[in-house]
Amino acid sequence: MTGSLIIVAAYIVDRMIGDPRWIPHPVIGMGKLITFVESIIRGYARSTKALRWAGMLLPLTIVGAAYLLTWLVVFLLGRIHPWLAIGAEVLLIATTIASKGLKDAGMAVYRELCSGDLPAARAALGMIVGRDTQELDEPEIVRGTVETIAENIVDAIISPLFYALIGGAPLAMAYRAVNTLDSMVGYKNEKYLHLGWASARLDDAANYIPARLTAVLLVVAAWLKRLESLRSWRTIRRDARLHPSPNSGFPEAAVAGALGVRLGGYNVYHGVRSFRAYMGDPLRPLEAEDIRRTTALMFLSSSLFVLLCVAAGEIGWMVTPPQ
C-alpha cells in the first residue's frame, strides 16, 4: 500500500504547487549533464559509426545516473528515518509530473484568447510548442494548445506515475531522464540523426504502454464528462497510428474524438511548412473553450490512473503473504 499512497501524495503535491521556480528542478540538472556528456562524446566520436555507438552510450549514462542518484538519496534518507525516505519519494516523484504546469500553460493561452489579444495568445502558445506561432489565427492557436495538452498527458503525467508505481522515485526519475534526452537530442536532423537515435527510440519504447493506457483513460473520462466517448474510441482506432509519433496519436485522437473536432494539419517549423496527419473529424470549429475541456479531461484521466494505482496497491497488499 505504501507505494500507491506515495503516488497519491505526489500527485496531490503537483496539483497544488506544481514546480515553484525557487526550487531547483531535477530536469535542469539532467539537461546540464546531457550537454556535458554530449560535448565529451563529440570530442571523440567523429564518424557516423562512432556517433551511432555513442548514441547508445548517452542514454545509458544519463538514465543510469538519474536512477542511481535518486536511489542513493532515498536509501540514505531511509537509513536516518523511514519517514524521510517516504517524504523524499513523494517530492521526487512530484517533480517528474507536471499536471499543474500543463494546466497553467494552457490557461495562459485561454485567458489571452478570451480577452481578444491574439498576439499575446500566440506568444503564450510559443512558450510550449516548437512550431511557428506568429501568423496563427484563433482556431489554429486552440489546435496547438489542445494538441500539446493532450500529448503531454502521457509524457508529463501518466508515464512518470506508471514507472513510479513499478519502481518508485528512482524509476520515475529514470523515465524523466529518458524524456529529457528525447527532447534535447531525439531529433532527425543533421546534428542529432546519429547521436540521438537511441534516445528517441528509448523514449518511444518507454511511452508505448502508458500512451495506450492514457487513451483508454481518456475514453472513460469522456464518458464521465458526458462527452462523445464512443466516438473517442472509434477515432483512436482509426487515426492514432497515422500520427508520425508511435505514441502521441493515441491521446490526441482520443481528445479529438471526445470533443468532436479535428486536430493535426499544417504546421510551420522555422519557416518550413509540414503536414501532420489529421486526428478526428471537423464536426464543429475549434474554440477557446476546447482548451478548458481538454484540461478537464487531463485532470480526470490522470485522477483515474491514480485511483488505479491505489487499486493495484490494495490488490498487492491482499495477495502478499504476511512476513
VOBA-1610 file (N, C-alpha, C; in pm, whole numbers, padded with zeros to 5 digits, always signed):
BEGIN
Met+00082-00121+00000Met+00000+00000+00000Met+00085+00126+00000Thr+00204+00121+00062Thr+00284+00242+00077Thr+00316+00306-00056Gly+00355+00224-00156Gly+00391+00278-00285Gly+00277+00353-00352Ser+00156+00297-00349Ser+00043+00363-00413Ser+00005+00492-00340Leu+00017+00491-00206Leu-00014+00612-00131Leu+00090+00722-00155Ile+00214+00682-00177Ile+00317+00779-00214Ile+00281+00845-00347Ile+00231+00766-00441Ile+00191+00821-00571Ile+00076+00918-00555Val-00022+00882-00472Val-00134+00973-00446Val-00083+01105-00389Ala+00006+01095-00290Ala+00059+01216-00227Ala+00138+01301-00327Ala+00219+01236-00411Ala+00298+01309-00511Ala+00208+01380-00611Tyr+00101+01312-00652Tyr+00007+01372-00747Tyr-00062+01493-00686Ile-00100+01482-00559Ile-00166+01594-00491Ile-00069+01712-00477Val+00057+01683-00442Val+00157+01789-00429Val+00173+01862-00562Asp+00181+01788-00672Asp+00197+01853-00802Asp+00072+01933-00838Arg-00046+01879-00811Arg-00170+01952-00841Arg-00177+02082-00762Met-00123+02083-00641Met-00135+02200-00554Met-00027+02306-00582Ile+00098+02262-00593Ile+00207+02361-00602Ile+00285+02354-00732Gly+00273+02247-00807Gly+00346+02236-00934Gly+00496+02238-00913Asp+00564+02319-00992Asp+00711+02331-00985Asp+00749+02475-00955Pro+00752+02515-00828Pro+00792+02653-00795Pro+00931+02685-00849Arg+00946+02804-00903Arg+01072+02840-00967Arg+01187+02851-00867Trp+01154+02874-00739Trp+01261+02890-00641Trp+01319+02757-00596Ile+01257+02646-00637Ile+01311+02514-00605Ile+01386+02459-00726Pro+01514+02426-00713Pro+01588+02369-00827Pro+01521+02242-00879His+01500+02235-01009His+01430+02120-01067His+01530+02018-01120Pro+01507+01888-01095Pro+01600+01785-01143Pro+01622+01789-01293Val+01520+01829-01371Val+01535+01831-01516Val+01644+01929-01559Ile+01659+02037-01484Ile+01766+02133-01516Ile+01902+02066-01502Gly+01918+01990-01394Gly+02043+01917-01375Gly+02064+01813-01484Met+01957+01744-01522Met+01968+01646-01631Met+02011+01713-01760Gly+01953+01829-01789Gly+01989+01900-01911Gly+02136+01939-01914Lys+02186+01986-01801Lys+02328+02022-01794Lys+02417+01900-01810Leu+02377+01788-01750Leu+02456+01666-01762Leu+02455+01615-01906Ile+02341+01622-01972Ile+02332+01579-02111Ile+02424+01664-02198Thr+02420+01796-02178Thr+02507+01885-02257Thr+02654+01854-02232Phe+02689+01827-02106Phe+02829+01797-02071Phe+02874+01666-02136Val+02793+01560-02123Val+02830+01430-02181Val+02835+01439-02333Glu+02741+01514-02393Glu+02742+01528-02538Glu+02871+01596-02586Ser+02916+01697-02512Ser+03040+01766-02553Ser+03160+01672-02546Ile+03162+01584-02447Ile+03271+01486-02438Ile+03263+01388-02554Ile+03143+01339-02582Ile+03126+01241-02691Ile+03170+01301-02823Arg+03129+01424-02850Arg+03163+01486-02980Arg+03313+01514-02991Gly+03381+01522-02879Gly+03524+01541-02883Gly+03599+01417-02930Tyr+03535+01300-02918Tyr+03600+01175-02956Tyr+03532+01108-03076Ala+03401+01113-03082Ala+03328+01044-03189Ala+03310+01138-03307Arg+03379+01108-03415Arg+03372+01196-03533Arg+03299+01129-03650Ser+03310+00999-03663Ser+03247+00930-03775Ser+03101+00898-03743Thr+03027+00866-03849Thr+02886+00828-03832Thr+02873+00705-03744Lys+02958+00606-03768Lys+02952+00483-03690Lys+02981+00510-03543Ala+03080+00594-03517Ala+03115+00625-03378Ala+03002+00699-03309Leu+02937+00790-03381Leu+02826+00864-03323Leu+02708+00772-03291Arg+02685+00673-03377Arg+02574+00581-03352Arg+02603+00493-03230Trp+02727+00450-03214Trp+02762+00374-03094Trp+02751+00463-02970Ala+02797+00587-02985Ala+02786+00681-02873Ala+02641+00713-02841Gly+02555+00703-02943Gly+02412+00725-02923Gly+02351+00626-02827Met+02409+00508-02817Met+02363+00410-02717Met+02425+00437-02580Leu+02546+00489-02579Leu+02613+00519-02454Leu+02548+00637-02381Leu+02500+00735-02457Leu+02443+00856-02397Leu+02323+00824-02305Pro+02220+00754-02353Pro+02108+00724-02261Pro+02146+00633-02146Leu+02239+00538-02169Leu+02284+00453-02060Leu+02345+00536-01948Thr+02424+00634-01986Thr+02491+00720-01887Thr+02391+00808-01813Ile+02307+00878-01887Ile+02216+00975-01826Ile+02107+00906-01746Val+02043+00806-01805Val+01934+00737-01736Val+01987+00661-01615Gly+02103+00596-01633Gly+02163+00524-01521Gly+02199+00617-01407Ala+02253+00734-01440Ala+02289+00831-01336Ala+02166+00881-01262Ala+02059+00909-01336Ala+01935+00957-01273Ala+01879+00853-01178Tyr+01879+00726-01222Tyr+01826+00619-01137Tyr+01911+00601-01011Leu+02041+00589-01030Leu+02129+00559-00916Leu+02133+00673-00815Leu+02137+00796-00863Leu+02143+00910-00771Leu+02014+00919-00690Thr+01900+00899-00757Thr+01771+00904-00684Thr+01763+00791-00583Trp+01804+00671-00624Trp+01803+00557-00532Trp+01891+00585-00411Leu+02008+00644-00435Leu+02103+00671-00326Leu+02044+00772-00226Val+01979+00877-00279Val+01919+00978-00191Val+01812+00915-00103Val+01723+00837-00164Val+01615+00774-00088Val+01672+00674+00013Phe+01771+00596-00028Phe+01832+00496+00060Phe+01897+00561+00181Leu+01976+00666+00158Leu+02047+00731+00270Leu+01950+00797+00366Leu+01845+00860+00311Leu+01745+00921+00399Leu+01670+00814+00479Gly+01648+00698+00414Gly+01581+00588+00483Gly+01664+00533+00598Arg+01796+00543+00586Arg+01882+00498+00695Arg+01870+00588+00818Ile+01835+00717+00791Ile+01816+00810+00902Ile+01679+00786+00966His+01575+00785+00881His+01440+00757+00932His+01351+00722+00812Pro+01266+00621+00824Pro+01180+00580+00712Pro+01091+00693+00659Trp+01045+00781+00747Trp+00958+00890+00701Trp+01033+00990+00613Leu+01163+01004+00636Leu+01242+01091+00548Leu+01248+01034+00407Ala+01263+00902+00399Ala+01265+00837+00267Ala+01130+00852+00198Ile+01022+00834+00272Ile+00889+00847+00214Ile+00866+00990+00166Gly+00903+01088+00249Gly+00889+01227+00208Gly+00969+01259+00084Ala+01092+01206+00077Ala+01176+01229-00041Ala+01113+01167-00165Glu+01059+01046-00152Glu+00993+00981-00267Glu+00877+01065-00316Val+00795+01115-00224Val+00680+01197-00263Val+00727+01319-00341Leu+00824+01392-00288Leu+00870+01515-00353Leu+00941+01486-00484Leu+01021+01382-00489Leu+01093+01350-00612Leu+00997+01306-00723Ile+00898+01223-00689Ile+00800+01182-00790Ile+00720+01302-00837Ala+00686+01393-00744Ala+00611+01513-00781Ala+00686+01596-00884Thr+00820+01596-00877Thr+00897+01674-00976Thr+00897+01610-01114Thr+00860+01482-01122Thr+00860+01416-01253Thr+00729+01436-01327Ile+00626+01488-01260Ile+00498+01510-01325Ile+00469+01660-01333Ala+00374+01696-01419Ala+00351+01839-01444Ala+00205+01868-01477Ser+00114+01817-01395Ser-00028+01842-01422Ser-00062+01990-01405Lys-00012+02051-01297Lys-00039+02194-01276Lys+00029+02279-01381Gly+00151+02241-01417Gly+00222+02317-01520Gly+00150+02314-01654Leu+00098+02197-01691Leu+00022+02186-01815Leu-00103+02273-01811Lys-00175+02265-01698Lys-00296+02344-01685Lys-00264+02493-01694Asp-00162+02537-01622Asp-00125+02679-01621Asp-00086+02727-01760Ala-00011+02644-01833Ala+00031+02683-01969Ala-00089+02695-02062Gly-00180+02598-02053Gly-00299+02602-02137Gly-00390+02719-02103Met-00408+02744-01974Met-00497+02851-01933Met-00438+02989-01963Ala-00306+02999-01972Ala-00245+03126-02012Ala-00287+03161-02154Val-00289+03062-02242Val-00336+03085-02380Val-00485+03116-02379Tyr-00560+03040-02301Tyr-00706+03057-02294Tyr-00743+03199-02251Arg-00677+03250-02148Arg-00709+03384-02098Arg-00683+03491-02203Glu-00575+03477-02278Glu-00545+03576-02381Glu-00648+03569-02494Leu-00691+03450-02528Leu-00795+03436-02630Leu-00926+03498-02583Cys-00961+03476-02459Cys-01085+03532-02405Cys-01082+03684-02402Ser-00963+03740-02384Ser-00951+03886-02382Ser-00938+03944-02523Gly-00928+03856-02623Gly-00919+03902-02761Gly-00780+03945-02803Asp-00679+03913-02724Asp-00541+03954-02755Asp-00470+03840-02827Leu-00484+03834-02961Leu-00423+03725-03037Leu-00271+03727-03031Pro-00204+03843-03042Pro-00058+03842-03031Pro-00009+03782-02899Ala-00078+03816-02789Ala-00038+03760-02660Ala-00067+03611-02654Ala-00178+03567-02714Ala-00210+03424-02718Ala-00106+03348-02800Arg-00063+03406-02912Arg+00041+03343-02993Arg+00171+03331-02913Ala+00204+03436-02839Ala+00327+03434-02759Ala+00317+03328-02649Ala+00200+03317-02585Ala+00182+03216-02481Ala+00192+03076-02538Leu+00135+03055-02656Leu+00146+02924-02722Leu+00291+02895-02760Gly+00362+02997-02805Gly+00501+02979-02844Gly+00591+02935-02731Met+00546+02952-02607Met+00624+02908-02492Met+00619+02756-02473Ile+00520+02690-02536Ile+00501+02547-02509Ile+00505+02459-02634Val+00522+02520-02753Val+00529+02441-02875Val+00653+02480-02954Gly+00692+02393-03046Gly+00808+02421-03129Gly+00773+02486-03261Arg+00646+02484-03298Arg+00604+02540-03427Arg+00605+02692-03424Asp+00610+02754-03541Asp+00600+02899-03552Asp+00455+02941-03522Thr+00439+03042-03439Thr+00304+03083-03398Thr+00267+03224-03442Gln+00359+03295-03507Gln+00338+03438-03531Gln+00217+03470-03620Glu+00180+03376-03707Glu+00073+03404-03803Glu-00055+03325-03776Leu-00063+03259-03665Leu-00178+03170-03640Leu-00303+03249-03605Asp-00417+03201-03658Asp-00545+03259-03618Asp-00596+03186-03494Glu-00713+03225-03443Glu-00761+03169-03317Glu-00781+03017-03322Pro-00848+02961-03425Pro-00863+02815-03427Pro-00730+02740-03426Glu-00630+02794-03497Glu-00500+02727-03500Glu-00426+02740-03367Ile-00447+02851-03298Ile-00390+02866-03164Ile-00452+02763-03070Val-00585+02749-03079Val-00654+02649-02996Val-00604+02509-03031Arg-00590+02481-03160Arg-00543+02348-03201Arg-00406+02318-03141Gly-00315+02412-03149Gly-00181+02389-03095Gly-00184+02365-02945Thr-00270+02438-02875Thr-00279+02422-02730Thr-00341+02288-02693Val-00450+02251-02759Val-00517+02124-02731Val-00424+02007-02762Glu-00353+02013-02875Glu-00261+01905-02910Glu-00151+01891-02807Thr-00098+02002-02760Thr+00012+01999-02663Thr-00034+01941-02530Ile-00150+01985-02482Ile-00201+01930-02356Ile-00228+01781-02370Ala-00295+01743-02479Ala-00330+01602-02499Ala-00205+01514-02505Glu-00107+01555-02585Glu+00015+01476-02599Glu+00089+01463-02468Asn+00092+01570-02390Asn+00170+01570-02267Asn+00099+01505-02149Ile-00027+01466-02165Ile-00088+01385-02061Ile-00006+01258-02041Val+00048+01206-02150Val+00133+01087-02143Val+00269+01122-02084Asp+00342+01209-02150Asp+00480+01238-02111Asp+00492+01299-01972Ala+00399+01388-01938Ala+00415+01468-01818Ala+00336+01417-01698Ile+00249+01317-01718Ile+00170+01269-01604Ile+00167+01117-01597Ile+00104+01053-01695Ile+00077+00910-01684Ile+00206+00828-01687Ser+00297+00857-01778Ser+00420+00777-01787Ser+00503+00783-01658Pro+00534+00902-01605Pro+00613+00902-01480Pro+00541+00834-01364Leu+00408+00849-01355Leu+00334+00780-01249Leu+00334+00629-01272Phe+00327+00588-01396Phe+00331+00445-01432Phe+00462+00383-01384Tyr+00572+00452-01409Tyr+00702+00398-01368Tyr+00725+00414-01218Ala+00664+00516-01158Ala+00671+00527-01012Ala+00600+00411-00946Leu+00488+00367-01005Leu+00415+00254-00950Leu+00499+00127-00956Ile+00577+00112-01063Ile+00659-00008-01080Ile+00785-00003-00994Gly+00852+00112-00994Gly+00984+00118-00931Gly+01010+00239-00845Gly+00906+00306-00799Gly+00925+00418-00709Gly+00992+00538-00773Ala+01043+00628-00689Ala+01105+00750-00737Ala+01224+00726-00830Pro+01311+00626-00803Pro+01424+00605-00895Pro+01382+00577-01039Leu+01280+00492-01058Leu+01237+00459-01194Leu+01161+00575-01256Ala+01084+00650-01176Ala+01016+00768-01228Ala+01117+00871-01275Met+01225+00888-01200Met+01328+00985-01238Met+01405+00935-01360Ala+01424+00803-01369Ala+01488+00747-01489Ala+01403+00774-01612Tyr+01270+00760-01598Tyr+01182+00793-01711Tyr+01196+00940-01749Arg+01199+01028-01648Arg+01213+01171-01679Arg+01342+01198-01752Ala+01448+01124-01720Ala+01575+01139-01792Ala+01559+01095-01937Val+01487+00984-01959Val+01460+00938-02096Val+01388+01045-02175Asn+01285+01103-02116Asn+01205+01205-02183Asn+01286+01332-02209Thr+01371+01368-02115Thr+01456+01487-02133Thr+01557+01465-02244Leu+01614+01346-02249Leu+01706+01313-02358Leu+01637+01327-02494Asp+01516+01273-02504Asp+01444+01280-02631Asp+01417+01425-02671Ser+01384+01509-02573Ser+01353+01649-02605Ser+01478+01728-02643Met+01597+01679-02603Met+01720+01752-02632Met+01796+01697-02752Val+01798+01564-02768Val+01880+01507-02876Val+01802+01414-02969Gly+01674+01391-02942Gly+01600+01295-03022Gly+01541+01351-03149Tyr+01620+01426-03224Tyr+01572+01489-03348Tyr+01631+01420-03470Lys+01554+01416-03577Lys+01601+01356-03702Lys+01658+01464-03793Asn+01747+01545-03738Asn+01815+01645-03819Asn+01961+01608-03832Glu+02035+01691-03903Glu+02175+01658-03933Glu+02259+01646-03806Lys+02230+01728-03706Lys+02311+01729-03586Lys+02289+01605-03499Tyr+02164+01558-03490Tyr+02133+01452-03394Tyr+02083+01321-03456Leu+02084+01312-03587Leu+02032+01191-03652Leu+02102+01066-03601His+02232+01071-03583His+02308+00953-03541His+02329+00948-03389Leu+02355+01063-03327Leu+02378+01064-03184Leu+02249+01043-03104Gly+02137+01089-03158Gly+02013+01086-03081Gly+01919+00972-03113Trp+01958+00882-03204Trp+01863+00779-03247Trp+01821+00686-03132Ala+01916+00646-03049Ala+01884+00554-02940Ala+01796+00621-02835Ser+01822+00749-02808Ser+01740+00823-02711Ser+01596+00834-02759Ala+01578+00862-02889Ala+01443+00874-02944Ala+01369+00741-02937Arg+01437+00633-02971Arg+01371+00502-02968Arg+01343+00456-02826Leu+01430+00490-02734Leu+01406+00455-02594Leu+01284+00528-02542Asp+01267+00654-02580Asp+01151+00730-02539Asp+01023+00669-02598Asp+01029+00629-02724Asp+00913+00564-02787Asp+00876+00437-02711Ala+00977+00358-02676Ala+00951+00232-02604Ala+00896+00259-02465Ala+00950+00359-02396Ala+00907+00389-02259Ala+00763+00437-02254Asn+00718+00505-02359Asn+00583+00560-02360Asn+00481+00469-02427Tyr+00524+00355-02478Tyr+00435+00269-02557Tyr+00312+00226-02477Ile+00331+00166-02362Ile+00218+00120-02281Ile+00143+00239-02219Pro+00211+00337-02157Pro+00138+00450-02099Pro+00052+00526-02200Ala+00098+00540-02325Ala+00019+00613-02424Ala-00113+00544-02452Arg-00110+00414-02464Arg-00232+00338-02493Arg-00323+00332-02370Leu-00262+00324-02254Leu-00340+00330-02131Leu-00406+00466-02116Thr-00334+00571-02150Thr-00390+00706-02144Thr-00511+00721-02235Ala-00501+00664-02354Ala-00613+00672-02449Ala-00739+00609-02390Val-00722+00494-02326Val-00837+00428-02263Val-00892+00514-02150Leu-00804+00569-02069Leu-00847+00655-01959Leu-00921+00778-02010Leu-00877+00832-02122Leu-00944+00949-02180Leu-01083+00913-02230Val-01099+00793-02284Val-01233+00748-02326Val-01325+00740-02205Val-01275+00683-02096Val-01356+00674-01973Val-01386+00813-01919Ala-01286+00901-01921Ala-01307+01038-01875Ala-01411+01110-01961Ala-01407+01087-02091Ala-01507+01147-02181Ala-01646+01099-02146Trp-01658+00970-02114Trp-01788+00915-02075Trp-01838+00978-01945Leu-01748+00992-01848Leu-01786+01053-01721Leu-01822+01200-01738Lys-01760+01266-01834Lys-01788+01407-01861Lys-01907+01426-01956Arg-01967+01315-01996Arg-02081+01316-02089Arg-02042+01376-02225Leu-01918+01348-02265Leu-01873+01381-02399Leu-01889+01257-02485Glu-01836+01261-02607Glu-01857+01151-02701Glu-01752+01042-02682Ser-01773+00955-02583Ser-01674+00852-02552Ser-01665+00747-02662Leu-01778+00708-02721Leu-01775+00608-02828Leu-01702+00662-02950Arg-01728+00787-02984Arg-01657+00848-03096Arg-01509+00862-03064Ser-01476+00888-02939Ser-01336+00895-02898Ser-01266+00763-02925Trp-01330+00653-02886Trp-01272+00520-02907Trp-01256+00489-03055Arg-01357+00522-03133Arg-01350+00496-03277Arg-01241+00580-03343Thr-01225+00702-03297Thr-01121+00788-03353Thr-00982+00736-03321Ile-00965+00684-03200Ile-00837+00623-03164Ile-00804+00509-03259Arg-00900+00421-03281Arg-00877+00304-03366Arg-00850+00343-03510Arg-00911+00450-03556Arg-00896+00489-03695Arg-00773+00576-03720Asp-00744+00671-03627Asp-00647+00776-03658Asp-00516+00770-03580Ala-00515+00704-03465Ala-00399+00715-03377Ala-00268+00676-03445Arg-00271+00571-03524Arg-00148+00522-03587Arg-00105+00603-03709Leu-00185+00702-03747Leu-00147+00789-03859Leu-00049+00897-03814His-00041+00920-03685His+00049+01023-03631His+00194+00982-03654Pro+00282+01078-03683Pro+00424+01042-03704Pro+00490+00983-03581Ser+00438+01015-03463Ser+00488+00952-03340Ser+00411+00824-03315Pro+00478+00717-03271Pro+00407+00592-03243Pro+00317+00601-03119Asn+00329+00710-03043Asn+00253+00722-02918Asn+00163+00844-02911Ser+00206+00957-02965Ser+00132+01082-02947Ser-00007+01079-03010Gly-00025+00998-03113Gly-00155+00993-03179Gly-00266+00940-03090Phe-00232+00859-02991Phe-00334+00797-02908Phe-00408+00899-02819Pro-00337+00980-02741Pro-00412+01081-02664Pro-00473+01189-02752Glu-00406+01227-02860Glu-00460+01331-02946Glu-00588+01283-03015Ala-00587+01161-03065Ala-00708+01107-03129Ala-00821+01093-03028Ala-00787+01051-02906Ala-00890+01036-02802Ala-00957+01168-02772Val-00878+01274-02757Val-00932+01406-02726Val-01011+01460-02846Ala-00958+01445-02966Ala-01028+01494-03085Ala-01165+01429-03098Gly-01171+01298-03079Gly-01299+01228-03089Gly-01396+01270-02980Ala-01345+01286-02859Ala-01432+01325-02747Ala-01491+01463-02767Leu-01413+01555-02823Leu-01459+01693-02841Leu-01533+01714-02972Gly-01520+01621-03067Gly-01583+01639-03196Gly-01514+01742-03283Val-01381+01749-03273Val-01302+01844-03352Val-01194+01768-03429Arg-01129+01839-03518Arg-01018+01779-03592Arg-00887+01844-03552Leu-00792+01763-03511Leu-00657+01809-03481Leu-00567+01769-03597Gly-00441+01811-03589Gly-00348+01783-03699Gly-00364+01886-03810Gly-00287+01867-03916Gly-00289+01961-04028Gly-00152+02019-04052Tyr-00150+02138-04109Tyr-00023+02201-04147Tyr+00035+02282-04031Asn+00163+02260-04005Asn+00239+02339-03908Asn+00362+02396-03978Val+00416+02505-03923Val+00536+02567-03978Val+00644+02563-03871Tyr+00760+02506-03907Tyr+00873+02498-03815Tyr+00992+02570-03878His+01031+02681-03815His+01144+02761-03865His+01124+02797-04013Gly+01001+02833-04046Gly+00969+02877-04181Gly+00939+02767-04280Val+00951+02641-04237Val+00927+02527-04327Val+00791+02466-04294Arg+00705+02456-04394Arg+00570+02405-04374Arg+00569+02252-04384Ser+00501+02187-04289Ser+00492+02042-04290Ser+00351+02000-04252Phe+00314+01880-04293Phe+00178+01830-04267Phe+00182+01717-04166Arg+00091+01723-04071Arg+00074+01616-03972Arg-00065+01556-03991Ala-00073+01426-03989Ala-00199+01356-04016Ala-00313+01410-03930Tyr-00432+01415-03989Tyr-00549+01461-03916Tyr-00591+01359-03811Met-00636+01411-03698Met-00694+01329-03592Met-00837+01377-03569Gly-00936+01292-03590Gly-01074+01331-03566Gly-01140+01394-03688Asp-01267+01429-03671Asp-01348+01487-03779Asp-01387+01629-03741Pro-01389+01721-03839Pro-01424+01861-03810Pro-01575+01880-03798Leu-01634+01824-03694Leu-01779+01834-03677Leu-01820+01974-03635Arg-01727+02049-03582Arg-01751+02190-03545Arg-01616+02260-03541Pro-01616+02393-03546Pro-01488+02466-03540Pro-01426+02458-03400Leu-01295+02463-03397Leu-01225+02472-03269Leu-01253+02607-03204Glu-01269+02609-03072Glu-01296+02731-02999Glu-01215+02732-02870Ala-01200+02850-02812Ala-01117+02864-02692Ala-01162+02771-02580Glu-01291+02747-02570Glu-01344+02663-02462Glu-01290+02520-02471Asp-01242+02479-02589Asp-01185+02345-02603Asp-01059+02328-02519Ile-00990+02437-02491Ile-00872+02430-02404Ile-00916+02390-02263Arg-01022+02451-02214Arg-01074+02415-02081Arg-01123+02271-02080Arg-01190+02230-02185Arg-01242+02093-02190Arg-01127+01992-02190Thr-01022+02021-02263Thr-00907+01930-02268Thr-00837+01923-02133Thr-00826+02038-02067Thr-00767+02040-01933Thr-00849+01956-01836Ala-00982+01966-01846Ala-01068+01885-01759Ala-01049+01736-01786Leu-01036+01698-01914Leu-01011+01558-01948Leu-00875+01513-01895Met-00777+01602-01900Met-00644+01570-01848Met-00650+01539-01699Phe-00716+01625-01622Phe-00723+01605-01478Phe-00804+01480-01443Leu-00914+01457-01513Leu-00997+01342-01480Leu-00927+01212-01518Ser-00865+01207-01635Ser-00796+01083-01676Ser-00678+01053-01585Ser-00603+01155-01545Ser-00489+01132-01455Ser-00537+01092-01316Ser-00647+01149-01271Ser-00703+01109-01142Ser-00749+00964-01146Leu-00805+00922-01258Leu-00845+00782-01273Leu-00724+00690-01264Phe-00613+00733-01323Phe-00493+00650-01315Phe-00443+00639-01171Val-00448+00749-01097Val-00406+00745-00956Val-00496+00649-00878Leu-00625+00648-00907Leu-00716+00553-00843Leu-00678+00409-00880Leu-00637+00388-01005Leu-00590+00255-01045Leu-00466+00215-00966Cys-00378+00312-00940Cys-00259+00284-00860Cys-00298+00239-00719Val-00397+00306-00662Val-00445+00267-00529Val-00504+00127-00533Ala-00582+00100-00637Ala-00641-00034-00651Ala-00533-00139-00664Ala-00428-00108-00742Ala-00317-00202-00757Ala-00248-00226-00623Gly-00234-00120-00543Gly-00175-00134-00412Gly-00260-00220-00320Glu-00391-00204-00328Glu-00483-00285-00248Glu-00470-00433-00285Ile-00469-00459-00416Ile-00458-00598-00462Ile-00325-00658-00418Gly-00216-00581-00434Gly-00084-00629-00393Gly-00078-00659-00245Trp-00144-00573-00164Trp-00145-00594-00019Trp-00222-00720+00019Met-00332-00747-00056Met-00416-00862-00022Met-00350-00994-00062Val-00275-00993-00173Val-00217-01120-00219Val-00078-01146-00163Thr-00017-01045-00101Thr+00117-01063-00044Thr+00103-01131+00093Pro+00166-01243+00113Pro+00155-01311+00242Pro+00224-01231+00352Pro+00175-01236+00474Pro+00241-01163+00584Pro+00380-01216+00609Gln+00468-01122+00645Gln+00608-01160+00669Gln+00624-01215+00811
//
